[in-house]
Amino acid sequence: MSKINLINNQISHEKLLNIALQSAKKAGVEVMKHYRTGDFTAELKDDESPVTSADIAANDVLMDQLKTLTPDIPIISEEVGAVPLSERKNWQRYWLLDPIDGTGEFIIGSGDFAVNVALVENGWPSIGVIHAPDHCLTYYGQKGLGAFKEDNIASYAIKVAQYE
């Protein structure tokens, strides 16, 4: 195992949650630059879903942050394209990204969109962040820690149903 892999395998889940939160918020700042000015282009992807230049800019921020801070954790992003099963089938953990969830809402100016970041381990999400930058609202959770809602004032624990 390389030195980098050994170091990153020792990163605590608390640190990984902080990395996910900070990455989502940094991408949110980038998204809002485009949203406030209306300076973005839009087109349709092969699956007929919309994508904007803001999606790509947010994706670039997320990819840069996560590759820099956790270089041994692979990344799957909606804006990068599919990773072949042969490559990802043995991944024990990976980042899963949607740089702008609700691109259609972003385009029409409703404000109802979010930057989503999750860490998936052994096929299940262990960390999740949903950051809605136009609403100054972030929901996040971590397996074993709980779920939280953060606004401009504070961070609050929220109760979520447990499913087996």
C-alpha positions as CSV (number, residue, x, y, z in Angstrom):
1,M,0.0,0.0,0.0
2,S,1.4,3.4,-0.9
3,K,2.1,6.1,1.7
4,I,-0.8,8.2,0.4
5,N,-3.2,5.3,0.6
6,L,-2.1,4.4,4.1
7,I,-2.5,8.0,5.3
8,N,-5.9,8.5,3.7
9,N,-7.2,5.1,5.0
10,Q,-6.6,6.5,8.4
11,I,-8.7,9.7,7.8
12,S,-11.5,9.7,10.3
13,H,-15.1,9.8,9.3
14,E,-15.4,13.1,11.1
15,K,-12.6,14.5,8.8
16,L,-14.3,13.0,5.8
17,L,-17.6,14.6,6.7
18,N,-15.9,18.0,7.1
19,I,-14.2,17.5,3.7
20,A,-17.6,16.7,2.1
21,L,-19.3,19.7,3.8
22,Q,-16.5,22.1,2.8
23,S,-16.4,20.8,-0.7
24,A,-20.2,21.1,-1.2
25,K,-20.2,24.6,0.2
26,K,-17.3,25.7,-2.0
27,A,-19.1,24.3,-5.0
28,G,-22.2,26.1,-3.8
29,V,-20.3,29.4,-3.9
30,E,-19.3,28.7,-7.5
31,V,-22.9,27.8,-8.4
32,M,-24.3,31.0,-6.9
33,K,-21.8,33.1,-9.0
34,H,-23.5,31.7,-12.1
35,Y,-27.0,31.8,-10.7
36,R,-27.0,35.4,-9.5
37,T,-25.6,36.8,-12.7
38,G,-27.5,34.4,-15.1
39,D,-24.1,33.8,-16.7
40,F,-24.4,30.2,-17.8
41,T,-25.2,28.2,-20.8
42,A,-27.5,25.2,-20.9
43,E,-27.8,22.1,-23.1
44,L,-29.2,18.6,-23.1
45,K,-27.2,15.5,-22.2
46,D,-27.5,12.3,-24.1
47,D,-30.3,11.2,-21.7
48,E,-32.2,14.4,-22.4
49,S,-31.6,15.9,-19.0
50,P,-30.3,19.4,-18.8
51,V,-26.8,20.4,-17.9
52,T,-25.4,23.9,-17.5
53,S,-22.0,25.5,-17.5
54,A,-22.6,26.0,-13.7
55,D,-23.0,22.2,-13.3
56,I,-19.6,21.8,-14.9
57,A,-18.0,24.6,-12.9
58,A,-19.4,23.1,-9.6
59,N,-18.2,19.6,-10.7
60,D,-14.7,21.0,-11.3
61,V,-14.6,22.5,-7.8
62,L,-15.8,19.2,-6.2
63,M,-13.4,17.0,-8.2
64,D,-10.5,19.3,-7.5
65,Q,-11.3,19.4,-3.7
66,L,-11.9,15.7,-3.3
67,K,-9.0,14.6,-5.5
68,T,-6.6,16.8,-3.6
69,L,-7.9,16.0,-0.1
70,T,-8.7,12.3,-0.6
71,P,-6.6,11.1,-3.6
72,D,-7.2,7.4,-2.8
73,I,-11.0,7.6,-2.8
74,P,-12.4,7.3,-6.3
75,I,-15.2,9.6,-7.5
76,I,-18.3,9.0,-9.5
77,S,-20.0,12.2,-10.7
78,E,-23.1,12.7,-12.8
79,E,-21.2,15.2,-14.9
80,V,-18.2,13.0,-15.7
81,G,-19.9,10.0,-17.2
82,A,-20.2,6.3,-16.3
83,V,-17.3,4.4,-14.7
84,P,-17.3,0.9,-16.2
85,L,-18.4,-1.8,-13.7
86,S,-15.2,-3.7,-14.3
87,E,-13.3,-0.7,-12.9
88,R,-15.6,0.1,-9.9
89,K,-16.9,-3.4,-8.9
90,N,-14.2,-3.8,-6.2
91,W,-14.3,-0.3,-4.8
92,Q,-15.0,-0.5,-1.1
93,R,-15.7,3.2,-1.0
94,Y,-16.1,6.2,-3.3
95,W,-17.5,9.7,-3.5
96,L,-20.8,10.1,-5.3
97,L,-21.5,13.6,-6.7
98,D,-24.4,15.5,-8.2
99,P,-22.9,19.0,-8.7
100,I,-26.4,20.5,-9.1
101,D,-29.3,18.4,-8.2
102,G,-32.3,20.2,-9.7
103,T,-30.6,21.7,-12.8
104,G,-34.0,22.4,-14.3
105,E,-35.0,24.5,-11.2
106,F,-31.6,26.3,-11.5
107,I,-32.3,27.2,-15.1
108,I,-35.8,28.6,-14.4
109,G,-34.6,30.5,-11.4
110,S,-36.6,28.9,-8.6
111,G,-33.7,28.5,-6.2
112,D,-34.7,24.9,-5.5
113,F,-31.5,23.1,-6.3
114,A,-28.6,21.6,-4.3
115,V,-25.1,20.4,-4.4
116,N,-25.0,16.7,-3.3
117,V,-22.0,14.8,-2.0
118,A,-22.0,11.3,-0.6
119,L,-19.4,8.9,0.6
120,V,-20.5,5.3,-0.2
121,E,-18.9,2.5,1.7
122,N,-19.5,-1.2,0.9
123,G,-22.5,-0.3,-1.2
124,W,-24.2,2.0,1.4
125,P,-23.9,5.7,2.0
126,S,-22.0,6.5,5.2
127,I,-21.8,10.3,4.7
128,G,-24.2,12.6,2.9
129,V,-24.4,16.3,2.3
130,I,-27.2,18.2,0.6
131,H,-26.3,21.9,0.3
132,A,-29.0,24.3,-1.0
133,P,-26.9,27.5,-1.5
134,D,-29.8,29.8,-2.5
135,H,-31.6,28.9,0.7
136,C,-28.4,29.1,2.8
137,L,-29.4,25.6,4.1
138,T,-27.4,22.4,4.4
139,Y,-28.5,19.0,5.5
140,Y,-25.9,16.4,6.3
141,G,-25.5,13.1,8.1
142,Q,-23.1,10.4,9.0
143,K,-23.7,6.8,9.9
144,G,-23.4,6.5,13.6
145,L,-23.4,10.3,14.2
146,G,-26.9,11.3,13.1
147,A,-28.4,13.9,10.8
148,F,-28.2,17.6,11.0
149,K,-29.7,20.8,9.5
150,E,-27.5,23.8,9.3
151,D,-28.7,27.4,8.4
152,N,-27.2,30.8,8.8
153,I,-27.8,30.7,12.6
154,A,-26.7,27.2,13.8
155,S,-26.5,23.5,13.2
156,Y,-29.4,21.4,14.6
157,A,-29.7,17.7,15.1
158,I,-32.7,16.3,13.3
159,K,-34.5,13.0,13.9
160,V,-34.6,10.6,11.0
161,A,-36.4,7.3,10.7
162,Q,-34.2,4.2,11.0
163,Y,-34.7,1.5,8.4
164,E,-33.3,-2.0,8.6
